[in-house]
Amino acid sequence: MRRRNLLHHGYTLIEIVLVVTLMLIVVTLAMPNLIRDIEGRRLPESARQIRAMLTLVRANAMYDGKRYRIRFPLEDEQDSEGDSLQLLIEREDEPFKEPGVFNLVEESWAQGETLLRDVRCVQVRLGRPTIENLEDRFVADEVDERFQMLMDEFDEDLPPIVIETDGTSEWAVLLVTDAPPEIDNEEMAEYDRIEVILDGLTGLIWLQRPFYEDEIVMFKENDWPPVLRKDFLRKAPLTEEDVLEISETRVRR
């Protein structure tokens, strides 16, 4: 009698196979969405990691009392990951003996992967963002002469960001995207992009998606500065009410 009850309450091979099959079907259906969700997080997460690195470099510049430089590898250079996509952090170790000579920072905090797979920085714009350079995103701004001298040896689209001993720097906008490398600047607008905006005076950093053409017109007509001073990655178009609400919220805080 006991044997019969155990058999009655147990699972048959067919039931186990059915359950496993159903689980495989569910996983198979859910996997593409999961993969897309993970891939969709790479760009904003990379932008957040750039912000963290900029903040960390600024803190070290003030702590060490030395100038730091943040840049991307030149054509014949490699980063710590054996590629040419990651940030290079450099320090002016001997400002009196060797002014303007920056050496690679090899401490662990300055190494590793900042930009995740398939994410790259396509432009660094120095100078305070203006409506004019929003209308032509791939034209570099005019830069203070003291910074211009340090840029001559670098790609005009990827100049270095120099952090002074007091933590200040030139304003900078780093444009990051997950667009394939073969995509040129004219086609870039069809892909997701995020601007990492550094206020060089205060060290505050915001993540902001590039404005749409209609939004640029709205900002120009209202003579509004093109920096929301708040993280804004929402894809829905901005309205005047949205901008005013963001400004009021920022003031209240």
Residue pairs with C-beta under 8 A, 6 or more apart in sequence:
39 118
39 178
42 116
42 117
42 118
42 119
42 178
43 119
43 176
43 177
43 178
43 192
43 194
44 194
44 207
44 233
45 116
46 114
46 115
46 116
46 119
46 176
47 176
47 194
47 196
47 207
48 207
49 114
49 115
49 116
50 87
50 114
50 115
50 121
50 174
50 176
50 196
51 196
51 205
51 207
53 70
53 87
53 89
53 114
54 70
54 161
54 196
54 198
54 205
55 203
55 205
56 109
57 68
57 70
57 89
57 110
57 163
58 68
58 163
58 167
58 169
58 203
59 167
60 68
60 109
61 67
61 68
61 163
61 164
61 165
61 166
61 167
62 165
62 166
62 167
64 91
64 165
65 165
66 91
66 92
66 93
66 95
66 165
67 91
67 92
67 95
67 102
67 162
67 163
67 164
67 165
68 89
68 90
68 91
68 92
68 102
68 105
68 162
68 163
69 89
69 90
69 91
69 92
69 102
69 150
69 160
69 161
69 162
69 163
70 87
70 88
70 89
70 90
70 160
70 161
70 163
71 87
71 88
71 90
71 154
71 158
71 159
71 160
71 161
72 84
72 85
72 86
72 87
72 88
72 121
72 124
72 155
72 158
73 79
73 84
73 85
73 86
73 88
74 154
74 155
75 84
77 84
77 88
78 84
79 85
79 86
79 87
79 88
80 86
80 111
80 112
81 112
81 113
85 115
85 119
85 120
85 121
86 112
86 113
86 114
86 115
87 114
87 115
88 104
89 104
89 105
89 110
90 102
90 103
90 104
90 105
91 102
91 103
91 105
92 98
92 99
92 100
92 101
92 102
92 103
93 101
93 103
94 101
100 150
115 121
115 176
118 178
119 176
119 177
119 178
120 176
120 177
120 178
120 181
121 158
121 174
121 175
121 176
122 157
122 175
122 176
122 177
122 179
122 185
122 188
123 137
123 138
123 157
123 158
123 173
123 174
123 175
124 157
124 158
124 159
124 160
124 161
124 172
124 173
124 174
124 175
125 133
125 137
125 140
125 141
125 172
125 173
125 175
126 140
126 141
126 143
126 147
126 151
126 159
126 161
126 170
126 171
126 172
127 133
127 140
127 141
127 142
127 143
127 170
127 171
128 141
128 171
129 171
129 173
129 197
129 225
129 226
129 227
130 141
130 226
131 216
131 219
131 220
131 226
133 139
133 141
134 210
134 211
134 216
134 219
134 226
135 216
137 175
137 210
138 157
138 185
140 156
140 157
140 159
143 151
143 159
143 170
144 170
147 159
147 162
147 170
150 160
150 162
151 159
151 160
154 160
161 169
161 170
161 172
161 198
162 169
162 170
163 169
167 203
168 200
168 201
168 203
169 198
169 200
170 200
171 197
171 198
171 199
171 200
171 201
172 197
172 198
172 200
173 195
173 196
173 197
173 198
174 195
174 196
174 198
175 193
175 194
175 195
175 196
175 210
176 193
176 194
176 195
176 196
177 188
177 191
177 192
177 193
177 194
178 191
178 192
179 187
179 188
179 190
179 191
179 192
179 193
183 191
189 210
192 209
193 209
193 210
194 207
194 208
194 209
194 233
195 207
195 208
195 209
195 210
196 205
196 206
196 207
197 205
197 206
197 207
197 208
197 227
198 204
198 205
199 205
199 227
204 229
206 227
206 228
206 229
206 230
206 231
206 232
207 231
207 232
207 233
208 227
208 228
208 231
208 232
208 233
209 232
209 233
209 234
209 235
211 219
211 226
211 238
212 237
212 238
214 237
215 237
215 238
216 226
218 224
218 238
218 240
218 243
219 225
219 226
219 243
222 240
222 243
224 243
228 243
228 246
229 250
230 246
230 249
230 250
232 246
